[in-house]
């Protein structure tokens, strides 16, 4: 039986590592060294193409001069990353 999905998170992107991603207009890969893991995670998400599959994603923050970006990210498979944002 699949684990329950963590509520309150919306799928944004799936792609190979360092592929273009936009989280509220910010590409997290451009700030990878600034990712700070929060105490909130990991969360459980469904794979966007295979909804019966469950994956754990850590929750991160990137503090920018004008705002803080909060997101969940992790690998679905080797080098294939998924990104989620709070709803």
C-alpha positions as CSV (number, residue, x, y, z in Angstrom):
1,X,0.0,0.0,0.0
2,X,1.5,3.4,-1.0
3,X,2.4,5.9,1.7
4,X,0.1,8.9,2.0
5,X,1.1,12.0,0.1
6,X,2.0,15.0,2.2
7,X,-0.7,17.6,1.7
8,X,-0.1,21.2,0.8
9,X,2.5,20.8,-1.9
10,X,2.2,21.4,-5.7
11,X,4.3,19.7,-8.4
12,X,6.4,22.2,-10.4
13,X,9.0,20.4,-12.5
14,X,10.7,17.1,-13.4
15,X,13.9,17.0,-15.4
16,X,17.5,16.1,-15.5
17,X,19.8,17.7,-12.9
18,X,20.5,21.4,-13.6
19,X,17.7,21.7,-16.3
20,X,15.9,25.0,-16.2
21,X,13.4,25.3,-13.3
22,X,11.4,28.3,-12.3
23,X,10.3,28.6,-8.7
24,X,8.5,32.0,-8.4
25,X,10.9,33.3,-11.1
26,X,14.0,31.8,-9.5
27,X,16.1,28.9,-10.9
28,X,17.1,27.0,-7.8
29,X,20.1,25.5,-9.6
30,X,21.6,29.0,-9.8
31,X,21.6,29.0,-6.0
32,X,22.4,25.4,-5.3
33,X,25.1,26.2,-2.8
34,X,22.6,28.3,-0.8
35,X,20.0,25.5,-0.4
36,X,19.4,25.1,3.3
37,X,17.5,22.0,4.4
38,X,14.7,22.9,6.8
39,X,13.4,20.8,9.8
40,X,10.1,20.4,7.9
41,X,10.9,17.5,5.7
42,X,11.1,15.1,4.2
43,X,7.7,15.2,2.5
44,X,6.1,12.4,0.5
45,X,5.1,13.0,-3.1
46,X,3.7,11.0,-6.0
47,X,5.7,10.7,-9.1
48,X,4.0,12.9,-11.7
49,X,4.1,10.3,-14.5
50,X,3.6,7.2,-12.2
51,X,1.2,8.3,-9.5
52,X,1.3,5.0,-7.6
53,X,5.1,5.6,-6.9
54,X,5.9,7.5,-3.7
55,X,9.1,9.5,-3.2
56,X,10.6,11.4,-0.3
57,X,11.7,15.0,-1.0
58,X,13.6,17.2,1.4
59,X,12.4,20.8,2.1
60,X,14.8,23.6,1.4
61,X,14.9,27.4,1.6
62,X,17.0,29.8,-0.4
63,X,17.3,33.2,1.2
64,X,17.6,36.0,-1.5
65,X,18.1,39.7,-0.9
66,X,14.4,40.4,-1.6
67,X,12.7,37.1,-0.5
68,X,13.0,33.6,0.7
69,X,12.1,30.7,-1.7
70,X,10.8,27.5,0.0
71,X,10.6,24.3,-2.0
72,X,10.9,20.5,-1.9
73,X,13.3,18.7,-4.1
74,X,14.8,15.3,-4.7
75,X,15.7,12.7,-7.2
76,X,13.1,10.5,-8.7
77,X,15.8,8.4,-10.3
78,X,19.5,8.8,-10.9
79,X,19.9,12.4,-12.1
80,X,16.2,13.1,-12.6
81,X,15.0,15.7,-10.2
82,X,11.6,16.8,-9.1
83,X,10.6,20.2,-7.5
84,X,7.5,21.0,-5.5
85,X,6.3,24.3,-3.9
86,X,3.9,25.0,-1.1
87,X,0.3,25.5,-2.2
